[in-house]
Amino acid sequence: MDNNILRNNPMLANISPEKLQFLMNFAGSKKPAEMKDMMPFLLATMNSAKSKNIQFSESETDLLVSVLKQNMSPEEAEKADKIMKLMRERKSG
């Protein structure tokens, strides 16, 4: 993914530089191809953020997902929505 989508997006103007850098690193990382591997990958990413004292609010997360989905195919966007739903269920359950 082109990190300029994150860096130059006015919707992300109020996100701290630390969060933005973390997101750019995440955007540039190799993601699992299989859906079954995506949840462990995202959980590890979240743990990495937590270890760096980086936390995203629900509204920040929603905003970031919507920005990232702008360059996704419809299939990828649907997959992202499913993953977000699973993560919210896990968090609330």
Rosetta blueprint (number, residue, H / E / L):
1 M L
2 D L
3 N L
4 N H
5 I H
6 L H
7 R H
8 N L
9 N L
10 P H
11 M H
12 L H
13 A L
14 N L
15 I L
16 S L
17 P H
18 E H
19 K H
20 L H
21 Q H
22 F H
23 L H
24 M H
25 N H
26 F H
27 A H
28 G H
29 S L
30 K L
31 K L
32 P L
33 A L
34 E L
35 M H
36 K H
37 D H
38 M H
39 M H
40 P H
41 F H
42 L H
43 L H
44 A H
45 T H
46 M H
47 N H
48 S H
49 A H
50 K H
51 S H
52 K L
53 N L
54 I L
55 Q L
56 F L
57 S L
58 E H
59 S H
60 E H
61 T H
62 D H
63 L H
64 L H
65 V H
66 S H
67 V H
68 L H
69 K H
70 Q L
71 N L
72 M L
73 S L
74 P H
75 E H
76 E H
77 A H
78 E H
79 K H
80 A H
81 D H
82 K H
83 I H
84 M H
85 K H
86 L H
87 M H
88 R H
89 E H
90 R H
91 K H
92 S H
93 G L
